[in-house]
Amino acid sequence: MIEHILIAGFAGWRASRLLVYEAGPGNLFGRIRAACGVPDGPGEIRPLPFLGPLVSCVPCASVWLSAAAWGIGAWLGWMPVAIVAACGVALMLEIHVKE
């Protein structure tokens, strides 16, 4: 059980970083942010009431995305979620080694 909590937590953190800070393939995450009223770069920000903060704040997004990772793990098995979690751990280590 504890390993599932850790896997879901790391996967949720990685997905949150993707959603809030990265463009993704074909600027997918940038387009999601723009659709929620949070443009990349300078510009007028008009966030939607619920989705705007969700796509502009890692702590906010990680709550919902960790819960989604838990649900996906329970439904489809933990391997797809574990792959995202492993990417999150690798990114976390890379960020801290740079500093």
LINWOFEN-V263259 format. One record per backbone hydrogen bond with DSSP energy under -1.0 kcal/mol. NH is the residue of the N-H (numbers start at 1). CO is the residue of the C=O. If there is no record, write none. Layout:
nh:NH co:CO
nh:NH co:CO
//
This chain:
nh:5 co:1
nh:6 co:2
nh:7 co:3
nh:8 co:4
nh:9 co:5
nh:10 co:6
nh:11 co:7
nh:12 co:8
nh:13 co:9
nh:14 co:10
nh:15 co:11
nh:16 co:12
nh:17 co:13
nh:18 co:14
nh:19 co:15
nh:20 co:16
nh:21 co:17
nh:22 co:18
nh:27 co:24
nh:28 co:25
nh:29 co:23
nh:30 co:23
nh:31 co:27
nh:32 co:28
nh:33 co:29
nh:34 co:30
nh:35 co:31
nh:36 co:32
nh:37 co:34
nh:38 co:33
nh:46 co:37
nh:48 co:36
nh:52 co:48
nh:54 co:50
nh:55 co:51
nh:61 co:57
nh:62 co:58
nh:65 co:61
nh:66 co:62
nh:67 co:63
nh:68 co:64
nh:69 co:65
nh:70 co:66
nh:71 co:67
nh:72 co:68
nh:73 co:69
nh:74 co:70
nh:75 co:71
nh:76 co:72
nh:77 co:73
nh:82 co:78
nh:83 co:79
nh:84 co:80
nh:85 co:81
nh:86 co:82
nh:87 co:83
nh:88 co:84
nh:89 co:85
nh:90 co:86
nh:91 co:87
nh:92 co:88
nh:93 co:89
nh:94 co:90
nh:95 co:91
nh:96 co:92
nh:97 co:93
nh:98 co:94
nh:99 co:95
//
